[in-house]
């Protein structure tokens, strides 16, 4: 892995399940069983790239999970992380109250999220 935690591919990939089982996350536009061997090369690293219409610069925060990929400009990362942690905490409280039988309207009114 050479220190990388995962790969975000602006194209298709294969063997994603096997690669993830190795502890390396892969996010791609789709799956294709054909190998990229002989059809793909690394051109550069540590430089700006455009992925899915979004510019990604060295130092940006890239967060990816099963729901999608988000790019946060490096100079906004701390602020965005703080807000995201607040939203996540409110969402957890919302789910907990809904599981206990609270009404959706009341929970949304209380936490501002569902």
N, C-alpha and C positions, 0 to 999 in steps of 0.2 A: 504493500500500500504506500510505502514511502512517506508516511505521515498523513496521508489523505484519509478522511473519514467516509468519503463517498464520492459518487459521480452523478452529475446532472447532465444528461445527454439531450441535446436539441435534435433528436432523431430517435431511431428505434434501437433496441438492444435485445440481447438474448441471454438465456441462463440467469435471469434476474433472481429467481428463487435460490438457486445454488450459490450465487455470489453473495446474497444477503445472509445465507446460512454461514458464510465465512466471516460475518461481522462487518461486511462492507456494504453500505447502502447504495443503491442504484435507482435513479429516477429517470424515466425516459418517456417520450411521447407515445410509445407503443412497443410492441414485441414483434420480432421478426426472427425466424429460425435460421436465417442465413448468416454465416460468419462474416465479420468485417475484415478478416485476414486478407492482406494484399489490396484492400480498398480504402484504408484509412491510415492517416499519418498524423503524428503530433507536429504541429507547426511552431508553437511557442508556449510559454507559460508565464504567469505573473503579469499578464497584460489584460487590458479591457477586452471583453467579449460581448457579443450581442446574442442573447438566448431568448427565444420566444418573443422577440420584439423588445426585450428589456436589456439595457446596458448594465453590465456587471463589471465593477472596477476592483482592482486589488484593494483589500481592506474592507470591502462591503461584507455585511453579515448575510449569509444565505442560510435560510431555514427551510428544511424540506421534510415532509412526512407523507403518509398515504393520501392525504387530502390535497396536496399540492406543494408548490415551491414559492417562497417569498424572498425578495431581495430587498435588504434595508441598507441605504447608504451608510457607510462607515461612520460618518459624523453624526448620524441620528440613532445609531445602534443602542446606546445606553438608554435614551429616552423611550425608544420603542420597546425595548425589553422590559422596562419598568411598567409601561402601560399594558403590555401583553401579560405579565405576571398578575396584574390587578384583574384583568378580564378573566384569566384562567381561574383565579380564586373565586370570583363571583359566579362563574359557570359551575364550579364544583359545588358551591353552596346551593345554587339553583337546582342542580341534579339531586343533591341530598334531600332537599325539601320536597321536590316532586316525588321522589321515591317514598317519602313518608306520607304522601297523600295530599300535599298542599295543592291548591288550585293554580293553574298556569297563570291566570291574570294577576293574582296576588303576588306570586313569585316574581313575575316580570316587573311588576310595579316596584317591588322591594329592591331588586338587584339590577334591573335595566337590561337583563339578558336572559336568554333561555338556552 
